[in-house]
C-alpha cells in the first residue's frame, strides 16, 4: 500500500506531466477539464499529509 507522501508525489507528477504535454492547456490560459481534475486530486492528497507539529482542527 503506498504511503500518503507517495500518493502526493504521484498526484503532483501526474498533474505536471499533463500540464507539459496537453495541447489545450498550452493553447488557452485556462486549464482543461483533465488538468482541473488532476489538480483536485493533488490538493486532496496534499490535505491528507499530516503537518509537522501535528495541530488538529
Phi, psi and omega per residue, in radians:
X1 nan 2.242 -3.111
X2 -1.223 2.588 3.109
X3 -1.330 2.948 3.126
X4 -1.097 -0.702 3.126
X5 -1.157 -0.625 3.084
X6 -1.107 -0.738 3.125
X7 -1.119 -0.697 3.119
X8 -1.113 -0.820 -3.140
X9 -1.122 -0.685 3.121
X10 -1.147 -0.746 3.134
X11 -1.109 -0.722 3.125
X12 -1.144 -0.766 3.134
X13 -1.075 -0.753 3.123
X14 -1.069 -0.778 3.139
X15 -1.124 -0.822 -3.114
X16 -1.124 -0.695 3.100
X17 -1.087 -0.764 3.122
X18 -1.105 -0.787 -3.123
X19 -1.064 -0.579 3.120
X20 -1.296 -0.541 -2.970
X21 -1.885 -0.204 -3.058
X22 -1.399 2.137 3.114
X23 -1.145 -0.662 -3.109
X24 -1.170 -0.700 3.128
X25 -1.136 -0.569 3.126
X26 -1.361 -0.531 -3.055
X27 -1.454 -0.414 -3.063
X28 -2.185 2.598 3.121
X29 -1.201 -0.464 3.137
X30 -1.562 2.448 3.120
X31 -1.213 2.671 3.107
X32 -1.311 3.049 -3.109
X33 -1.082 -0.665 3.138
X34 -1.150 -0.744 3.118
X35 -1.082 -0.713 3.104
X36 -1.086 -0.741 3.136
X37 -1.121 -0.805 -3.140
X38 -1.122 -0.657 3.094
X39 -1.151 -0.654 3.090
X40 -1.108 -0.735 3.093
X41 -1.086 -0.731 3.117
X42 -1.096 -0.807 -3.141
X43 -1.089 -0.683 3.095
X44 -1.144 -0.712 3.102
X45 -1.138 -0.680 3.139
X46 -1.117 -0.672 3.112
X47 -1.154 -0.440 -3.116
X48 -1.410 -0.186 -3.132
X49 -1.440 2.187 3.109
X50 -1.133 2.438 -3.140
X51 -1.452 2.576 3.013
X52 -1.103 2.428 -3.091
X53 1.728 -0.415 3.013
X54 1.051 0.703 3.087
X55 -1.419 2.223 3.126
X56 -1.756 2.673 3.076
X57 -1.792 nan nan
